[in-house]
């Protein structure tokens, strides 16, 4: 059982990380939807925003850097194919 202090700290970190993870997932989903709807201008902007969010999430250690790189690569590949 963790000490009370580390439990409080972990809970604070979990709440902060949940917001960043949610934002990143939402941006990636919006980029994918724009790609599927063949909206090139919007899709390009959203892919850039999602890429930035993935980098930020990886930098903070919420996801592995290779995971972020893989997701960014797949988004750009989908964008180029549409």
C-alpha positions in Angstrom: 0.0 0.0 0.0 1.5 3.4 -1.0 1.9 6.0 1.6 -0.7 8.7 1.8 1.5 11.4 0.4 2.5 9.3 -2.7 -1.2 8.4 -3.2 -2.2 12.0 -3.2 0.6 12.9 -5.6 -0.3 10.0 -7.9 -4.0 11.0 -7.9 -3.0 14.6 -8.9 -0.8 13.3 -11.7 -3.5 10.9 -12.9 -6.1 13.7 -13.2 -3.6 16.0 -15.1 -2.6 13.2 -17.4 -6.1 12.2 -18.2 -6.9 15.6 -19.6 -3.8 15.6 -21.9 -4.5 12.0 -23.1 -8.1 12.9 -23.8 -7.1 16.0 -25.8 -4.6 14.0 -27.8 -7.1 11.3 -28.6 -9.7 13.8 -29.7 -7.3 15.6 -32.0 -6.2 12.4 -33.6 -9.8 11.4 -34.1 -10.7 14.8 -35.6 -7.8 14.5 -38.0 -8.8 11.0 -39.1 -12.4 12.2 -39.7 -11.2 15.1 -41.8 -9.0 12.8 -43.9 -12.0 10.4 -44.4 -14.2 13.3 -45.5 -11.6 14.4 -48.1 -11.3 17.9 -46.7 -7.6 18.5 -47.6 -7.1 22.0 -46.1 -8.7 21.2 -42.7 -7.1 17.7 -42.6 -3.6 19.2 -43.1 -4.1 21.6 -40.2 -5.6 18.9 -37.9 -2.8 16.5 -38.7 -0.3 19.1 -37.7 -2.2 19.8 -34.4 -2.5 16.0 -33.7 1.2 15.6 -34.4 2.1 18.4 -31.9 -0.2 16.9 -29.3 1.4 13.4 -29.8 4.8 14.9 -29.3 3.8 16.7 -26.2 2.2 13.5 -24.8 5.3 11.5 -25.5 7.5 14.1 -24.0 5.6 13.9 -20.8 5.9 10.2 -20.7 2.2 9.3 -21.2 2.9 7.3 -24.3 6.2 5.9 -25.6 8.0 8.0 -28.1 7.9 5.2 -30.7 4.1 4.9 -30.2 3.8 8.7 -31.0 6.0 8.4 -34.0 4.0 5.4 -35.3 0.7 7.3 -34.9 2.1 10.4 -36.6 3.4 8.3 -39.5 0.1 6.6 -40.0 -1.8 9.9 -40.0 0.6 11.5 -42.6 0.3 8.3 -44.7 -3.5 8.4 -44.6 -3.4 12.1 -45.5 -1.1 11.6 -48.5 -3.3 8.7 -49.8 -6.5 10.8 -49.7 
